Structures are given as structure tokens and as C-alpha cells.
Amino acid sequence: MTRCIVIKTQFEAIHKWEDCPIEQVYYLRYPHRHVFHIIMKWKVNHDNRDKEFIFMKQQVNLYIHETFNEKNLGNMSCEQISDALKKVFPAVCFISVFEDNENGVEVIYD
């Protein structure tokens, strides 16, 4: 059995996919706004939470506010947002980043 604590948060930002090769979604080449929805999970070792999810969410929100919130992220993808979060929160085992809570990426860190 694996137990995890889970946090959910979101932030607003602008990004683009400048080199998008898919003509049907050419507009992704230009700056556009999203509300990015984040889910992060950390493994815990017992049934009385050895990590506190309220504290973890506060830490994540502080980092997001300083780094991503209401900023132009340039060509940064959902995958790159996930990797940036992983660098700051190395114990995390799962991160999802969704654009407008519709489409996105899930990364499982082994």
C-alpha cells in the first residue's frame, strides 16, 4: 500500500508554444492566458501524516506566487512547470499540470 498527501492549487499565467508544428492549433505560437491547475503528491510512511498538507500547500503557493503567478512564462510547457516544481520540492512523487483544468500532463517521479 502507498499513502500520499495531496495538494491542489492553481495560478494564472501566459505562455506560448513558439515552435508549434501543428497548423490546426497555430494560435498556440502566440502568447495566450491559462489558469494552470496543479496537483502534487508526496508519499507518507504511516496513517498519521508525517507531512502536513496545509504546510506543503503554503510552501507550494509561495513558490508559485513568486515564480509563475500572473507572469509571462514564455515557451514554458506544462512538463517544464512540473520539472521546475520538482526541483524545488524534490520529495514530491507526482505532479499534474493542467491548462484551464482541461488538458495537461501528469508526471510520476520514481
N, C-alpha and C positions, 0 to 999 in steps of 0.2 A: 504494500500500500504506500502511496505517496500523498503526503499532505502539503498543501500550499496555501499561503496567504495571497490574496488577490486585491489589487487596487485598480480602479478605473478613473481616468481623468481625461481632460480634453484641452485643446488650445486652438487658437485661430492663427493662421499664417498664410503667407503667399509663397508659391513656388512655381516652377516650370520644368518641363522636360524639353530642353532646347533642341536635343538631337532626336526627337521622336520620329521614327521612320514610318509610322503608320498614318497614311494620308487621311483615313476616316476620322482620326482624332487629332488633326493638325493643330487645333487650338491649344493643345497641351504644351506646345512650343512657347507659348506666351504666358507671362505671369497671370496666375489665377488664384483665387482665395479658396481655402478649405477650412473646415473645422476638423482637426485631426483628433481622433478618438484613440486613446491609449489604454491597453490592458497590460499589466505587468504581474508576474507571479514569482514568488520565492518559495522554495522548499522549506518546510519546518520539520523538526525532529520529533515532536510529541503533540499531544492533544490539548496543550495549554499554551499554545502560541509562543514560540521562542523569538519571534519577530512580531512587532506590533504594527498592524496595517495602517492605523491612523498616522503613526510617526513616519512610516515609509511613504505614504501618500504626501505628507507635508514636505518631505525631502525631495520627492519627485517633482511636486508642483513648484517648489522653489527653483530647482534647476530649469524646468520648462519655462517658467516666467522669465528667468534671466537669459535663456538661450534661444528659445523658439517663439514664445508668445508674441503675436502681433508684429512679427518680423518677416522680412523677405528672405526666404531660405534658399533663394537661387535655384540651382538644379538639384537640390537635396531631395532624394526619394524617400518613400516610406521605409524601405530597407535601411537606408543610411540614417534615418532618425532612430530606428531601432538599435543600430550599431552604436550610435552616439550615446544613447541611454545605457547600453550595456557597459560601455567604458566607464561611466560614472557610477553605475550600480552593478559591479561585477558579480555579485551573488545571485542576481536575477536568473531565472531558468526559462522564462517565457516572456515574450513581448509581442503584442499585436499593435499595429498602427493602421487605422482605417481613415480614409478620406470621407468626411461627411457621414460617417457611420454606415457606409455602403460597401465600399471596395477597399481592399488593403492587403496587408501582409501579416503573416504570423511566423515568428521565428522561435524555434525551440533551441535553447543553448544547452548542450550536453556537458 
